[in-house]
Amino acid sequence: MVKAFEYSKSLNMEEQQEPKPERERGWCRECGHAEPSHESAAPGELICPACGGEMKSLNNLTKSERSALDFQEWMDAVHKADKWGPSPGGAASDLRCDRSMIDKLADRGILEKSVYDRDGHHVVLISDRSIARAKENKKKRGKWTDSGDE
């Protein structure tokens, strides 16, 4: 005699959750965050997860807003890569050398230089860690590098 088996997805198989749709990334007018909308936001609604403010779709940004977002993302990347620091003029002041020496040291790879050059904006930063390394080398060895080069 054949018994009827009741099929239960929850008893016989792991329930597979439907993947959540990817949340749209927006830019917050109030706090400047650019990230996916808050997880509690309804589809198509853009709410900042940081401050709760209204976000603007990245597809609808003005040229000025897009430029600000690009610069913000560059600064975040520089910070995450631990390449944050002063301008070349500030680095020259820290190292007590001429501004032209900063360019030479950066060209030779002794100082880490990050450059943002888009939309008519030009920003150059020299990493704090490379300045500290060069300072230490100068103090210990009397030269900017830890090798035989000057």
C-alpha positions, -999 to +999 in steps of 0.1 A: +000+000+000+013+034-009+012+061+017+006+097+007+034+119+017+028+155+027+054+178+011+065+206+033+091+230+021+098+240+056+103+205+069+120+189+039+141+216+024+157+248+036+136+277+028+153+299+003+148+336+009+142+357-021+172+381-026+164+416-016+164+440-046+195+461-046+188+495-031+194+525-052+224+547-043+216+583-037+233+615-025+221+633+006+215+670+002+217+676+040+248+656+051+266+648+018+265+610+023+264+590-010+252+555-003+223+531-008+190+543+006+180+533+041+169+497+043+135+506+056+128+530+027+101+519+002+113+510-033+120+542-053+122+563-021+157+576-012+163+582+025+197+588+039+208+561+063+230+585+082+207+615+089+173+604+076+172+633+051+159+631+016+185+618-009+187+626-046+192+599-072+228+599-086+212+600-121+196+633-113+225+652-099+234+686-113+268+692-127+278+710-095+265+682-073+282+655-094+315+675-091+311+677-053+303+640-051+333+630-072+356+651-050+341+637-019+346+601-032+383+610-041+388+623-006+373+592+010+396+570-011+427+590-002+417+588+035+410+550+033+444+545+016+460+564+045+474+590+021+458+620+038+480+649+046+488+685+038+493+704+006+528+705-009+533+739+007+523+724+041+546+695+035+575+719+028+568+737+060+567+704+080+600+692+064+616+727+065+626+726+029+617+744-003+585+737-021+605+725-052+621+698-030+586+684-023+581+679-060+615+662-064+608+639-035+574+630-047+587+624-083+613+600-068+586+582-048+599+593-014+568+613-007+533+599-015+514+624-036+477+622-043+463+644-071+427+654-079+424+672-112+388+672-126+361+697-135+385+726-132+395+716-096+431+708-088+441+695-053+474+679-043+480+662-010+512+647+004+506+618+029+514+624+065+530+589+068+555+597+040+563+631+056+569+614+089+592+588+072+612+614+054+615+635+086+628+604+105+653+596+078+666+632+077+670+632+115+687+598+116+708+598+084+709+635+073+691+627+041+654+621+030+657+584+022+667+554+041+689+542+012+721+555-003+702+580-024+697+616-015 
